[in-house]
Amino acid sequence: MSKVIRIDDETFLRLQALAEPLIDTPSSVIKKLVDYYESSISVRAAGKLQEVKVTHSEKDHIKSYEVSTPNIFLAPASGENINKTIMASVGLNTFQHLLTEEEVKTLQTRSHDTNRLHCWAMTENRRSVFGSMSEGDVVLFSIRASGKFEYYGVVSCKLESEKLGSFLWEVVPSEPWSLIYFLEDVKHIDIDKARLVVELGYKSNYIVPGIIKVNRMNLEILMNRYGSLYDFIESREGDTSHGKV
C-alpha cells in the first residue's frame, strides 16, 4: 500500500537533480538514496574490521581505483550494424582518407591493432551523452528484441566525422552517425537484459530507447556490492560461451 508523504520545496529540488528525466519518480529516487546509504554503511562497517591491516600504499591504491572507476553506457543496436563494426572489425586503411592526419595519429596511438578496429556512433541528438563519454568507459550493447546484452567494449577514443559515419553505417534521414567512438577489448557476453537493468536502477521492462549513461549513484551502489565493474558483468553472465571478438 502506498503512503503519502510531504517533501519541502528545497528537498524536492534536490531529488529532481538526482533524477533521470522520463524515468525516475520521487519514490524511485528515494529508493536509490536508501539503497546507496545502506550499502555504504555495510562497506564502512566491513572497512573498520580491516582498517588496522591497510597500509598507506593500499590506501593510495584504493583511492586511485575509486577515482578511475569507469562509467557504464547502455546502447541499443540493430543486428545489421552490430555485424558491421562490433562483431566484425574495420581496418584503418579502408577509411583513413576520410580523416585528418591528427585523427589518424590518434587512432594509431590508442589502438592495439589498426587493422581490426571496432566502433559505434551516435547522432547529434545524443551529443550530451557523447560529451560525457571518456576513454576507459564501458559500453554494453543490446540487439533490439533479443532480451540480452550481448557485447561490451572499452572506449579508446572519440572523433566527429559525418563522412566516416556515412561510410560505415546507413544514415538516418537528416541525422548522420557523426559522433563516433572506438572500442578496445570487445567481447561477446550473455546477460539477461531485464535482470541487468533492474540492477542498474531501472524497471525490468525498460527498453533502453537510445544510448544512456548509467546514473553514477547507481554505479557506486554496484561497486559497493560487487567490488568492480568487471566482477559485476561476470556475475550476470549466462552459461553461453563467450570471448574476445
Disulfide bonds with the S-S distance in Angstrom:
none
